Amino acid sequence: MQLTSGIIEVDLHGLRVEEAVQKAEDAVRKAPSSVYIIRLIHGYHRGTGIREAVEYEFSNGRNSKVKRVRPGSNPGITELILREF
C-alpha cells in the first residue's frame, strides 16, 4: 500500500480473486480520514476477474465507506471513491 496525497494505491497483481478483495477491504477499513480515493491496481489481461469482483463487492452501498466505484485511468485500475475531493 502506498499513500500519495489523499490517494492510497494497492497493488493486487498476482493475487487470487478472494485475496484481492480481502486486501481491498483491508485498505478501505484502515484508510485514514485524509484519504479520498483507493486506487486498486489489478492489471488488464489477467485482472478482469479481480476488477469484476471488486466492482461487485463495493458497488450499490455494500460498503458504507465507499461512495462509488469508477474505472481508473486505464483498464488495469479501479478506483474506490471514499469521499468527493
N, C-alpha and C positions, 0 to 999 in steps of 0.2 A: 504494500500500500504506500502510495506517495501522495503527500499533500502539497498542492500548489495553489495559492491564492484563492481559497474557498472551494477548490475542486480536489476531490480525492480520486486518484487513478488506481484501479485494481486490475492487475493482470491475471486473467483466467486461462491463459494458454496452457494446454497440457492437462487440464483437469477434466474429470468426468462431469456430466451434467449436474448430478446431485452435489458434488463437491463445489462446483462453481456457484450454484445457487446458495449454498451454505456460506461460502466466502462472501458473496454479495450481501446476504442477510447480516452477517457479522459486521461488515463495513457500515451498513445502514445503522445498525444498533449502536456502534461505537463512535459514530460521526459526531464531532463536537458541533456546537451551535453555529460556529463560523462557516461551516460547510454548507453549500447550497446545491452542489452537483456531485454525484458519484459517477465517475466515468469507468464503465466496465469494458475492458479490452479483451475480447474473446476471439478475434480473428474472423476471417471471412469464409474460407473454404470449409474448414472443419469446425468452425464456431457457430454454425447456424442452429444446431440443437441447443447450445447454451443460450444463444440470443432468444430463441422461441421460449425456452423455459423461464428466462429472466423476465421477458415481457409478460408472460402468464402470471408469474408469482407477484409481480409488483404493479400490475395494472388494475384499474377498476377498484381502487381503495382497499386492496387486500392487505397492504401495509400502511398503517396510519401516518408514518413519517414520509412516505413517498407520495408526492402530489401528482406526478405524472412520469411517464416513460417516453423517451424520444430517441430517435436514431442519432448517432454521433456524426462526426464529420466524414466518416467513411463507413462502409458496410460492416467493418470489423469492430465497431464500437457501438455500445448502447449506453445512454445516459439516464440516470435516475435523478429527477429533479426533486429536491427536498424542500426548497422554497424558491420563490422568484427573487432574482437579483435586483 
